[in-house]
């Protein structure tokens, strides 16, 4: 193996979905009912993930629709307060000594960029491929092709780790080795042992 590719939310973070981290923080800091925040956020989430627009582009409309003027900085703070799995990140740092490390995520560019910069994690990844940036998600081979081309490796020389079985279908079809991470138990020691057997 030459490269190990990781999903972000649910694998490198504690929360299964990034929107959960965002909405929980917004609700805590603004006291806006979370059901209202969720209802309106899920209307725009797909467009954010696809790169049709950014949070900044639609924030005024989002606030209008929820009926509260929420400071944009609170949204930014929600990004950097995403609960990271530091045990997993420490393991990734150990892997980086020997392998190329990549991230492939259905996500928003502003969120991922802010999180990596804030926690000094930018240097952890040789490439970060984000759906909003390449206008395609993990249900499309393009996001994997972009990553493999950049790293200059063949599919059978890398492993992709995700916490959702449906996200493993396309990489498997491409010949990428895949690993389903158990985001419920989050047994890092067990994960390390299982992954090392594949390496």
N, C-alpha and C positions, 0 to 999 in steps of 0.2 A: 504494500500500500504506500502511496505517495502523498495522499491528501485525505483529510477528514473534514467533512462539511456539516455544519450544525444549523438546525432551525434556531430561532431565537425564543419567542414566547413559549413557555411550557418546558423548554429544555434548558436554556441558560437563565430563565427566570422562574420564579415560583408560580406565578399566575399562568393559567392555561392560555388565556387570551390577553393581548395587549389592551384591548378596549376595556376589559375588566379593571386593569390597573388604573387606566385614565379616569374612568367613571367613578370608581370608588374614591379616588383622591379628590376629584371635583366635588363630589357630594359632601365629603368631610370638610372641605375648606369653604364651601359656599352655603351649605345648609339647604341647597336646592334639592328637592325630592329626587332620589336616584332614578325612580321610574320615569320621570319627565326627562332627565338627562339621557337615559338609555333610549327612550322612544325616539328622540330627535337625533341622537348620535348614530343609531343604527340606520337611519335614513341616508346619512352621508358617508358611512363607513366604507362601503364598497367603492365609491368614487375616490376616497382617500387612498385606499389600497391600490387602486388601478392607476393612480397618478393623474386623474382627471382634474384635480385641484388639490391645494394644500390646506392645512388648517387655517392659515392666515387668510387665504382667499375667501373662506366661507364662515369665518368666525363671527362676524357681525350678524349674518343671517341666522347662524345657529343660536346665538344669544337671544335674538328676537323671537325665534320659535320656541325657546324654553321659557321666555318671559322674564329673563334675568340678565343683567349686564355683567358678564363674568370677565374679570381682568385676564387678558391673554397670557400674562405671566403665570397665572395659576395653572393654565394648561401646560406650559413649559415645565413648571415644577412637577406636574403629574408625570411627565416623561422621566425626569431624573429620580423620581421617587418610586419607580418601578422596582419591585423587590427582586433583586438578582440572586441567583443561586451561587454563592461565592465558592462553595465546595466544588461545584461543577466547573466554574471558571478557573479555579486553581488547577484542576485536572487538565483543562484545555491548555493552560500555560505549559504544563509538563509535556503534553503531546507536541506542542509547537517546537520543541527542541529537535524533534526528529521528523515531523510531518508538516506539510503545508496545511494551513487552517483557513477554512472559508465559512461564511455565513450565507445561507439562502433563506430569505424570509418574506412572507406576505405581510408587508408593513408599510409605514409611512416614512419617507426619507427624513423629515424634520425630527421625528421621534427617535429613530435609530441613531442618527448623527449626534443628537444632543446627549443621549445616554452614553454612547461610546466616548465622546469627548469629556463629559463630566466625570466619568469613572476611569479615565485614562486607559481605555481598552482598545483604542484605535489600532495600536501596534500588535494586538493579539491576532488580527486577521490579515491574511494575505489578500483577500478580497471579501467584500460585503456586497451581495447582490440582493437588491430590494425591489419588490414588485412594483412599487410606485415609480421607481426610477426607470425600470426597463419595460414598464407597461404590460407586464404579464406576471402570472402567479405560478405556484407550484403544480398547477394542473396543466401547464404548458411546458413543453421540453425546452423552449427558448431560454428560460431562466437558468436551466442547468447547462445548456450549451454555452451560454455567455460565461458562466463560471469555469467550466472545463477549458474553454478556449483561452481564457485569461491565465489560468494556471498551467496551461500547456500539458495537460495530462489526459490519458484515456479513461473512459468511464470505469473500466474494471480495475483501475488503480486507485479508486477512492471509495469512501464510505459516506453515506448521507444519513444523518440522525435526526429523526423527527418524532414528535409525540402523537401524531395522527396517522393512522394506517392509510387513509386516502391520499396523504401527501407522499407516500412511498411508491405509489403505483407508477407514475411517470419515470422516476429515476430507475426503478427496477426494469422497466421496458427499455431503457437506454443502456442497461448493463452495469449500472452503478450498484455497488453493494449497499444494502440498506439496513438500518437498525431502528426498531421501534422502542422509544424510551418510555418507561412507565412513569408518567407525570403524577400519578396518584401516590405511589409509595416513595418515589424519589430516593431510592436506595443507591447512592452514588458508589459505594464499595462494590455492590453487585454489578452495577453498570460497568465500572472500570474492569472488573474481572472478565465479564462477557465480551467487552470490546477488545481487550488485549488478546483474547483467543482468536479474534478475527484478524488482528494485525500480525 
